[in-house]
Amino acid sequence: MPEITLDGLVKAYGGTRAADGLSLTVRNGEYLCILGPTGSGKTTCLRMICGLAVPDEGKVLFDGRDVTREPVSRRKAAMLSQVYSLFPSKTVYENVMFSPQTQEWPEDDAKQIVKSMIKMVHMEGKAHSYPRELSGGQQQRTALARALASDSDVLLLDEPLRALDARLRLELRKELRSMVKEMGLTSIHVTHDQDEALEMADRIAVIRKGRIVQVGTPMDVFKNPLTPFVANFVGRSNIFVGKMGRSFESHSEVMISSKECQFTVRARRTDIQEGSDVVVAVKIGSTKLEKVQPDAVEEKEGYVSGRVERVLYEGATITVEIETPAGLVSAKLPNRKFEDHVADDVVSIWWLPEAASVFRVPPEGLEDELRLD
């Protein structure tokens, strides 16, 4: 299956650049997720790979062969778009059978692959139903089965699970990845759902404003973000702005100032010069809390104290939101901690230095950096 290279792709619609120097390499047989907010250029990227859109600048390469202006039919790339385009006069079975029939597969082979695809997407009971008789989620699953049965070398998936209910979406994450890996396809899966990308991808490419800002394994992108945007988009983070302090072999120090107080936090070691304006990002799952007893002589050791504003129950986890002099801070904890914290409790807040990433304050400002549009 082909290695896909995107080399400096530019695509503008009116005054908006949907791709702005987009470059990326997708390895042979890789399941890569492109993760980004709405309007970041994800679908445009897929359309240029598939041949449904021609870039204004740059190249699309399959195994080093320039296919930028080749027709869709010569790329062997199947795309499942957000518009399912099912044949209204054909049943689920007939829709999925369409590609094997047009390619004149042996009848037994065609029937076997079609049945396998329909079973994989849990549509056995609707195999003889027409699109008008299906829900949106069922239509999406039918379109997915049809794409998988197309005998393509490249599978392009544009939000393939978005219309499904939560339980089915979780089931299909595992089954879809397993099926695609078994078939050996090079796959690019576009999503704005970070959990979906983290669970399914071999690697994640984070896209923003038409550019890839980070590529890496799910663990690397989650734990080692390259920008404040990635830190906050791939796993929610607490964000602080401060001045770079001293750096030691094991950690660095950052002074956080607000109108009401000043405190020092520990973060990862960095080469950023002392005195520089910096941003500290800490995943909310890494934030530690220690309850401060009202009659305690001294507060528990921590970076800053705050008052619990509310506790949100989320099933396996809870989120505790704390109002501090530096703003709202969140902590994600196991649900067994639900009764440990209630509104108006005073807690001290801390984290391990390796859990805190440090960045220079972006030239365009932090607010623009964290914006999702």
Buried (B, 14 or more C-beta within 10 A) or exposed (E): BBBBBBBEBBBBEEEEBBBBBBBBBBBEBBBBBBBBBEBBBBBBBBBBBBBBBEBEBBBBBBEEEEBBEEEEEEBBBBBBBEEBEBEEEBBBBBBBBBBBEEEEBEEEEBBEBBBBBBEBBBBEEBBEBBBEEBEEBBBBBBBBBBBBBBBBBBBBBBBBBBBBEEEBBBEBBEEBBEBBBEBEBBBBBBBBBBEBBBBBBBBBBBBBBBBBBBBBBBEBBBBBBBBBBBBBBBBBBBBBBBBBBEBEEEBBBBBBBBEEEEBBBBBBEBEBEEEBEBBBBBBBBBBBBEBBEEEEEEEBEBBBBBEBBEBEEEEEBBBBBBEBBBBEBBBBBEEEBBEBBEEEBBBBBBBEBBBBBBBBBBEEEBEEBBEEE
